[in-house]
Amino acid sequence: ETSIFSTWHFVRVFSGAFLERSDADRARTTTSRDYYFENLNVVHRAFWKAFGSKNHLRKKRIFMIGDSLTRQLFIALVCNAFELHNAILDHVVVPWKDSWPCVSGHACTIRGGNHSGFDAASAIFRGGTELHFVPHHGWRDRNTSEEHALERLSEEIRNTGMVTFGKKTALPPGGPVDVLAYNVGVHFDGQNFRDEVDFFANKVGFPLMNNELNNTHSRPQIIYTTTPTQHFHTPNGVFNKEIVKKGGFWNCMDRVESNPRADVEKKILSPGVNVDVLLDYDDLDKGVMHVGKSDCSHYCMPGVPDIVAARLLDVIFAT
């Protein structure tokens, strides 16, 4: 089913909607909403740069690949486009799922159908800019996600010097990839996470930036967004099932000293070498804005993802 959707009256996680049912819930959503409005000028400026005046004629075809945390960025981009500048959205395809999981501890208001959850989704903006999201991990349908996206991209670069959108997008893309926005996400830990980032850097980013086989279309801009910080009650904030279960912690720490995943990403990825832009989530002190109740990975919306999405849009249309 196709629909334009809004997040402003729901707390969202995994793209599902949840009901505020306690003072703690209301405190988190209020803090998140206040943070959004305090930075609304950042959002307005980014959308004006991308779509204001004659700038919308600079169409871009954007391919976002990640897990449910990248999905939140897609939601933020489309919802802000609709809420702030609804004339710039021409067409949105969101194949809502008939059923969508309810995370333990939450009062779910929608468990399927419209405004529940989705996998691949696409948005077409006025002037021709396209935004396509395809998940690689997380809660997803294998038919509308691409678990081995990195391997496919690497093979395409070896064979043609280019990358394509693949076959999982909700709408057929109108041309080659202009912007590749990638994130490994939170479904990899330790050495497995390092290996995934290293694969992206050495098998996708670096060869794509240095490949001379691509003579038909300029290579895409490569943007890597650091993995959002987790704020679980563990020594480093990263989710640990045994520690969280044993400790019985349901709320998130307000801040952590470092983000181990982002530290790895910043060590391996280098702007100008294997990425064009390394976009830092910059959220070590944003723990109070997580959904909470056993989820210290996803943020309430509107909130942190909206500001990061605006910064992403800003760098895409910087030139």
ZIHUGI-V840340 format. One record per residue. N is the residue number from 1. RES is the residue in three letters. PHI is phi in radians with two decimals (999 if undefined). PSI is psi in whole degrees, -180 to 180 (NA if undefined). OMEGA is omega in whole degrees, -180 to 180 (* if undefined). Layout:
n->{N | N}
res->{RES | RES}
phi->{PHI | PHI}
psi->{PSI | PSI}
omega->{OMEGA | OMEGA}
This chain:
n->{1 | 2 | 3 | 4 | 5 | 6 | 7 | 8 | 9 | 10 | 11 | 12 | 13 | 14 | 15 | 16 | 17 | 18 | 19 | 20 | 21 | 22 | 23 | 24 | 25 | 26 | 27 | 28 | 29 | 30 | 31 | 32 | 33 | 34 | 35 | 36 | 37 | 38 | 39 | 40 | 41 | 42 | 43 | 44 | 45 | 46 | 47 | 48 | 49 | 50 | 51 | 52 | 53 | 54 | 55 | 56 | 57 | 58 | 59 | 60 | 61 | 62 | 63 | 64 | 65 | 66 | 67 | 68 | 69 | 70 | 71 | 72 | 73 | 74 | 75 | 76 | 77 | 78 | 79 | 80 | 81 | 82 | 83 | 84 | 85 | 86 | 87 | 88 | 89 | 90 | 91 | 92 | 93 | 94 | 95 | 96 | 97 | 98 | 99 | 100 | 101 | 102 | 103 | 104 | 105 | 106 | 107 | 108 | 109 | 110 | 111 | 112 | 113 | 114 | 115 | 116 | 117 | 118 | 119 | 120 | 121 | 122 | 123 | 124 | 125 | 126 | 127 | 128 | 129 | 130 | 131 | 132 | 133 | 134 | 135 | 136 | 137 | 138 | 139 | 140 | 141 | 142 | 143 | 144 | 145 | 146 | 147 | 148 | 149 | 150 | 151 | 152 | 153 | 154 | 155 | 156 | 157 | 158 | 159 | 160 | 161 | 162 | 163 | 164 | 165 | 166 | 167 | 168 | 169 | 170 | 171 | 172 | 173 | 174 | 175 | 176 | 177 | 178 | 179 | 180 | 181 | 182 | 183 | 184 | 185 | 186 | 187 | 188 | 189 | 190 | 191 | 192 | 193 | 194 | 195 | 196 | 197 | 198 | 199 | 200 | 201 | 202 | 203 | 204 | 205 | 206 | 207 | 208 | 209 | 210 | 211 | 212 | 213 | 214 | 215 | 216 | 217 | 218 | 219 | 220 | 221 | 222 | 223 | 224 | 225 | 226 | 227 | 228 | 229 | 230 | 231 | 232 | 233 | 234 | 235 | 236 | 237 | 238 | 239 | 240 | 241 | 242 | 243 | 244 | 245 | 246 | 247 | 248 | 249 | 250 | 251 | 252 | 253 | 254 | 255 | 256 | 257 | 258 | 259 | 260 | 261 | 262 | 263 | 264 | 265 | 266 | 267 | 268 | 269 | 270 | 271 | 272 | 273 | 274 | 275 | 276 | 277 | 278 | 279 | 280 | 281 | 282 | 283 | 284 | 285 | 286 | 287 | 288 | 289 | 290 | 291 | 292 | 293 | 294 | 295 | 296 | 297 | 298 | 299 | 300 | 301 | 302 | 303 | 304 | 305 | 306 | 307 | 308 | 309 | 310 | 311 | 312 | 313 | 314 | 315 | 316 | 317 | 318 | 319}
res->{GLU | THR | SER | ILE | PHE | SER | THR | TRP | HIS | PHE | VAL | ARG | VAL | PHE | SER | GLY | ALA | PHE | LEU | GLU | ARG | SER | ASP | ALA | ASP | ARG | ALA | ARG | THR | THR | THR | SER | ARG | ASP | TYR | TYR | PHE | GLU | ASN | LEU | ASN | VAL | VAL | HIS | ARG | ALA | PHE | TRP | LYS | ALA | PHE | GLY | SER | LYS | ASN | HIS | LEU | ARG | LYS | LYS | ARG | ILE | PHE | MET | ILE | GLY | ASP | SER | LEU | THR | ARG | GLN | LEU | PHE | ILE | ALA | LEU | VAL | CYS | ASN | ALA | PHE | GLU | LEU | HIS | ASN | ALA | ILE | LEU | ASP | HIS | VAL | VAL | VAL | PRO | TRP | LYS | ASP | SER | TRP | PRO | CYS | VAL | SER | GLY | HIS | ALA | CYS | THR | ILE | ARG | GLY | GLY | ASN | HIS | SER | GLY | PHE | ASP | ALA | ALA | SER | ALA | ILE | PHE | ARG | GLY | GLY | THR | GLU | LEU | HIS | PHE | VAL | PRO | HIS | HIS | GLY | TRP | ARG | ASP | ARG | ASN | THR | SER | GLU | GLU | HIS | ALA | LEU | GLU | ARG | LEU | SER | GLU | GLU | ILE | ARG | ASN | THR | GLY | MET | VAL | THR | PHE | GLY | LYS | LYS | THR | ALA | LEU | PRO | PRO | GLY | GLY | PRO | VAL | ASP | VAL | LEU | ALA | TYR | ASN | VAL | GLY | VAL | HIS | PHE | ASP | GLY | GLN | ASN | PHE | ARG | ASP | GLU | VAL | ASP | PHE | PHE | ALA | ASN | LYS | VAL | GLY | PHE | PRO | LEU | MET | ASN | ASN | GLU | LEU | ASN | ASN | THR | HIS | SER | ARG | PRO | GLN | ILE | ILE | TYR | THR | THR | THR | PRO | THR | GLN | HIS | PHE | HIS | THR | PRO | ASN | GLY | VAL | PHE | ASN | LYS | GLU | ILE | VAL | LYS | LYS | GLY | GLY | PHE | TRP | ASN | CYS | MET | ASP | ARG | VAL | GLU | SER | ASN | PRO | ARG | ALA | ASP | VAL | GLU | LYS | LYS | ILE | LEU | SER | PRO | GLY | VAL | ASN | VAL | ASP | VAL | LEU | LEU | ASP | TYR | ASP | ASP | LEU | ASP | LYS | GLY | VAL | MET | HIS | VAL | GLY | LYS | SER | ASP | CYS | SER | HIS | TYR | CYS | MET | PRO | GLY | VAL | PRO | ASP | ILE | VAL | ALA | ALA | ARG | LEU | LEU | ASP | VAL | ILE | PHE | ALA | THR}
phi->{999 | -1.88 | -2.84 | -1.55 | -2.19 | -2.27 | -1.89 | -1.14 | -1.85 | -2.31 | -1.58 | -2.03 | -2.65 | 0.97 | 1.23 | -1.72 | -1.82 | -2.30 | -1.66 | -1.23 | -2.40 | -2.69 | -1.08 | -1.13 | -1.04 | -1.12 | -1.14 | -1.12 | -1.19 | -1.14 | -1.07 | -1.13 | -1.12 | -1.10 | -1.05 | -1.06 | -1.20 | -1.12 | -1.96 | -1.09 | -1.10 | -1.13 | -1.15 | -1.03 | -1.11 | -1.14 | -1.25 | -1.18 | -1.08 | -1.37 | -2.26 | -1.33 | 0.89 | -1.70 | -1.14 | -1.17 | -1.29 | -1.48 | -1.21 | -2.29 | -1.88 | -1.89 | -2.03 | -1.82 | -2.22 | 3.11 | -1.82 | -1.15 | -1.26 | -1.25 | -1.01 | -1.08 | -1.19 | -1.07 | -1.00 | -1.07 | -1.10 | -1.26 | -1.15 | -1.17 | -1.06 | -1.27 | -1.28 | -1.60 | -2.50 | -1.10 | -1.29 | -1.52 | -1.68 | -1.60 | -2.75 | -2.26 | -2.05 | -2.18 | -1.32 | -1.05 | -1.45 | -1.10 | -2.42 | -2.53 | -1.18 | -1.79 | -1.21 | -0.96 | 1.69 | -1.84 | -1.64 | -1.30 | -1.66 | -2.36 | -1.98 | 3.02 | 1.38 | -0.93 | 1.19 | -1.68 | -2.46 | -2.70 | -1.82 | -1.13 | -2.61 | -2.44 | -2.41 | -1.98 | -1.76 | -1.00 | 1.64 | 1.89 | -1.09 | -2.09 | -2.25 | -2.14 | -2.00 | -2.34 | -1.39 | -1.90 | -2.56 | 1.71 | -1.21 | -2.84 | -1.65 | -1.06 | -1.33 | -2.16 | -2.53 | -2.41 | -1.08 | -1.87 | -1.05 | -1.07 | -1.10 | -1.13 | -1.05 | -1.08 | -1.14 | -1.10 | -1.13 | -1.09 | -1.53 | -2.24 | 1.41 | -2.19 | -2.19 | -2.11 | -1.34 | 1.32 | -2.12 | -1.90 | -1.16 | -1.22 | -2.15 | -1.13 | -1.17 | -1.57 | 2.96 | -1.16 | -1.26 | -1.66 | -2.38 | -1.89 | -1.94 | -2.20 | -2.64 | -1.23 | 1.59 | -1.74 | -1.59 | -2.22 | -2.20 | 0.91 | -1.14 | -1.08 | -1.14 | -1.03 | -1.12 | -1.14 | -1.13 | -1.10 | -1.09 | -1.05 | -1.13 | -1.66 | -1.88 | -2.15 | -1.06 | -1.08 | -1.14 | -1.18 | -1.33 | -2.11 | -1.48 | -1.77 | -1.35 | -1.45 | -1.90 | -1.72 | -2.72 | -1.09 | -1.12 | -1.26 | -1.20 | -1.90 | -2.10 | -1.99 | -1.66 | -1.08 | -1.18 | -0.96 | -1.27 | -1.60 | -2.21 | -1.29 | -1.40 | -2.26 | -0.96 | -2.08 | 1.51 | -1.33 | -1.01 | -2.40 | -0.99 | -1.19 | -1.19 | -1.11 | -1.14 | -1.19 | -1.37 | 1.20 | -1.39 | -1.94 | -1.87 | -1.76 | -1.20 | -1.15 | -2.63 | -2.29 | -1.35 | -2.73 | -2.00 | -0.98 | -1.18 | -1.11 | -1.06 | -1.13 | -1.08 | -1.23 | -1.34 | -1.58 | -1.64 | -2.34 | -0.98 | 1.58 | -1.97 | -2.24 | -2.55 | -1.46 | -2.36 | -1.91 | -1.61 | -1.46 | -1.09 | 0.95 | -2.31 | -1.02 | -1.84 | -1.89 | -1.05 | -1.16 | -1.74 | -1.20 | -1.08 | 1.37 | 0.91 | 1.40 | -2.13 | -1.97 | -1.96 | -1.56 | -1.82 | -1.09 | -2.33 | -1.24 | 3.00 | -0.96 | -1.04 | -1.16 | -1.27 | -1.14 | -1.09 | -1.13 | -1.16 | -1.11 | -1.09 | -1.07 | -1.32 | -1.15 | -1.81 | -1.16 | -2.18}
psi->{146 | 136 | 149 | 137 | 159 | 149 | -7 | -21 | 12 | 154 | 125 | 140 | 139 | 20 | 14 | 160 | 139 | 152 | 134 | 126 | 13 | 166 | -36 | -41 | -49 | -35 | -43 | -47 | -36 | -45 | -43 | -45 | -41 | -42 | -41 | -50 | -31 | -27 | 20 | -29 | -33 | -42 | -49 | -44 | -42 | -42 | -33 | -41 | -39 | -39 | -5 | 157 | -126 | 5 | -24 | -12 | -15 | 71 | 145 | 144 | 111 | 130 | 112 | 125 | 129 | -161 | -154 | -20 | -36 | -32 | -38 | -34 | -40 | -46 | -45 | -44 | -46 | -43 | -41 | -37 | -41 | -45 | -39 | -35 | 66 | -16 | -15 | -8 | 121 | -43 | 133 | 130 | 113 | 101 | 87 | 142 | 143 | -33 | 148 | 139 | 146 | 119 | 137 | 134 | -7 | 150 | 92 | 132 | -24 | 122 | 6 | 164 | -158 | 135 | 22 | -94 | 165 | 163 | -110 | 140 | 156 | 150 | 136 | 126 | 160 | 135 | -11 | -6 | 135 | 143 | 117 | 127 | 132 | 124 | 148 | -25 | 176 | -171 | 117 | 163 | 130 | -25 | -21 | 33 | 171 | 90 | -35 | 42 | -41 | -43 | -41 | -46 | -43 | -43 | -40 | -40 | -43 | -37 | -35 | -14 | 3 | 171 | 152 | 174 | -10 | -155 | 17 | -3 | 151 | -31 | 147 | 129 | 152 | 7 | -166 | 165 | 123 | -31 | 125 | 112 | 115 | 151 | 137 | -43 | -172 | 7 | 10 | 140 | 159 | -130 | -34 | -40 | -47 | -41 | -40 | -45 | -42 | -39 | -45 | -45 | -45 | -22 | -14 | -62 | -59 | -51 | -33 | -37 | -18 | 12 | 132 | 3 | -23 | 98 | -6 | -21 | 138 | 148 | 155 | 154 | 134 | 116 | 126 | 123 | 127 | 151 | 130 | 150 | 135 | 146 | 44 | 160 | 69 | 169 | -34 | 9 | -16 | 141 | 131 | 112 | -45 | -42 | -47 | -43 | -43 | -40 | -22 | 26 | 128 | -16 | 166 | 154 | 146 | -39 | 160 | 161 | -28 | 164 | 102 | -38 | -46 | -35 | -42 | -45 | -41 | -26 | -36 | -38 | 134 | 117 | 133 | -11 | -58 | 1 | 157 | -43 | 132 | 103 | 113 | 128 | -31 | 57 | 29 | -32 | 24 | 19 | -30 | -14 | 4 | 161 | -34 | -168 | 59 | 1 | 99 | 31 | -48 | 151 | 151 | 152 | 141 | 152 | -135 | -48 | -31 | -39 | -40 | -39 | -38 | -40 | -35 | -46 | -36 | -45 | -27 | -40 | 25 | -29 | NA}
omega->{-176 | -180 | 166 | -173 | 178 | -180 | -161 | -178 | -179 | 165 | -172 | 174 | -172 | -176 | 176 | -176 | -177 | -175 | 173 | -178 | 179 | 177 | 179 | 177 | -178 | 179 | 180 | -177 | 178 | 178 | 180 | -180 | 179 | 178 | 178 | -177 | 175 | -178 | -177 | 178 | 177 | 179 | -180 | -178 | -180 | -179 | 177 | 178 | -177 | -169 | -179 | 177 | 180 | -177 | -178 | 178 | 178 | -173 | 179 | 172 | -170 | -180 | -180 | 179 | 179 | 177 | -176 | 177 | 173 | 175 | 178 | 177 | 176 | 178 | -179 | -179 | -177 | -179 | 177 | 177 | -179 | -176 | -174 | -175 | -171 | 179 | -176 | 178 | 178 | -172 | 177 | 176 | 178 | 180 | -179 | -179 | 178 | 176 | -178 | -172 | 174 | -177 | -178 | 177 | -178 | 173 | -175 | 177 | -178 | -177 | 179 | -180 | -177 | 176 | 177 | 180 | -178 | 175 | 178 | 179 | -177 | 176 | 177 | -178 | 176 | -179 | 173 | 177 | -179 | 177 | -178 | 176 | 174 | 179 | 174 | 177 | -177 | 178 | -173 | 173 | -178 | -179 | -178 | 176 | -177 | -177 | -176 | -179 | -178 | 180 | 178 | 180 | 180 | 180 | 179 | 180 | 179 | -174 | -172 | -175 | -178 | 169 | 179 | 177 | -176 | -174 | -174 | -177 | -179 | 175 | 176 | 178 | -177 | -179 | -178 | 177 | 176 | -179 | 174 | 180 | -171 | 170 | 180 | 176 | -170 | -179 | 174 | 180 | 171 | -177 | 178 | 178 | 179 | -180 | 179 | 179 | 179 | 178 | 178 | -177 | -171 | -178 | -180 | -175 | -177 | -179 | 179 | -180 | -176 | -176 | -180 | -179 | -174 | -179 | -175 | -177 | 180 | -177 | 179 | 169 | -176 | -180 | 175 | 177 | -180 | -180 | -180 | -179 | 170 | -177 | 176 | 178 | 176 | -177 | -179 | 178 | -178 | -178 | 174 | -171 | -176 | -179 | -178 | -179 | -178 | -177 | 179 | -179 | 179 | 178 | -173 | 173 | -179 | -179 | 174 | -176 | -179 | 176 | -175 | 180 | 179 | 177 | 177 | -179 | -179 | 178 | -175 | -175 | -176 | 178 | -178 | -180 | 179 | 169 | 172 | -178 | 171 | -173 | -176 | 177 | 174 | -172 | -179 | -176 | -176 | -175 | -178 | -177 | 173 | 178 | 178 | -178 | 179 | 177 | 177 | 177 | -178 | -179 | 170 | 178 | 3 | -178 | -174 | -179 | -180 | -180 | 177 | 178 | 177 | 178 | 176 | 178 | -180 | -178 | 178 | -177 | -179 | -179 | *}
